[in-house]
Amino acid sequence: MLLSAKAACFGLLYQLACGTVLGPSHIHGEDRPMAGDKISELKKRVDEQCRALGSLASSIEGENRLGNLMKRVEGPCQALSSLAAVGVSGEGFVLSWPETRQMFLQYLEFKRYEPANARNMLNYLDRFVKQPIKAPMDVMRIFSPLTAGQRHHLNRAMRAWFKCLEINKPNGQFKEFLDGLRKAIPKDKVGIDIKVPEEEQIISDLRRLASDPLKYQVAYNLLLDSGLRLVEVVKLLNNFPEAEHLEGFYRCPVGLFRGSKQAYYCYLTEYTFQQITQLKSESDPATLKRR
């Protein structure tokens, strides 16, 4: 029965008890009023029912408020569950890369990662993290078949992904879970490259380079002259600034800053500068891209 119908029923009963509605004695013309004590008792019972009904109405209204509140928080809860779903029966946390990819993309944009670096991290995670991660052994299985170069790139991508998850879910147990996964990531081999190429190999490479397009010859020589990284050389050649002629060499501003890497100026030989001038003077020079 609806709440309004119940209220009407109890209201009618109350009116009947108070004598405002015709009872059986009035219908038959009998002059037999109810005893005062019975009327009082009936009114008391009706009052109790009214109070119970009011309490029921408040409870129903509270449930409606609770339902609306649950609907309001349902969306955020679903978003957090995509971050790291908690398994049942003590299974712990489970990381799903496809479900958190959009969040990680926003994280990269907020942190202002260099676009090429951000794309590289996304590509490596898309390529290798295809199964849910539940334990450190899952991380070991991902890295096991990779080459040294693939491990290097996925190492940085996965660590950045874990950092994004940790920031968006500040939870002590979740952090411990991520720390355990981080320990399973193989460390990069760092150190000085002590490989010394043979003279014949150097001569062969230089001869091969002489037959390559001019833009690749310029890039190679600029790498040797300046000590810049390849990505920085590509940017510099595509928008080469005014160079200052000094004693036997040239200096030009670079102003490239990527995280902890800083490059203010680059220095180049007369030979390389003339190659750059020739490249710029070509009618339709091809844009140099990092391969």
Sequence and secondary structure as in RCSB ss.txt:
>XXXX:A:sequence
MLLSAKAACFGLLYQLACGTVLGPSHIHGEDRPMAGDKISELKKRVDEQCRALGSLASSIEGENRLGNLMKRVEG
PCQALSSLAAVGVSGEGFVLSWPETRQMFLQYLEFKRYEPANARNMLNYLDRFVKQPIKAPMDVMRIFSPLTAGQ
RHHLNRAMRAWFKCLEINKPNGQFKEFLDGLRKAIPKDKVGIDIKVPEEEQIISDLRRLASDPLKYQVAYNLLLD
SGLRLVEVVKLLNNFPEAEHLEGFYRCPVGLFRGSKQAYYCYLTEYTFQQITQLKSESDPATLKRR
>XXXX:A:secstr
  HHHHHHHHHHHHHHHHTSS  HHHHTT      HHHHHHHHHHHHHHHHHHHHHHHHHHHHHHHHHHHHHHHH
HHHHHHHHSEE STT  EEB HHHHHHHHHHHHHHTT  HHHHHHHHHHHHHH  S B SHHHHHHHHTT  HHH
HHHHHHHHHHHHHHHHHHS  HHHHHHHHHHHHHS     S       HHHHHHHHHHHHTS HHHHHHHHHHHH
H   HHHHHHHHHT    EE SSEEEEEEEEEETTEEEEEEEEEHHHHHHHHHHHHSSS       
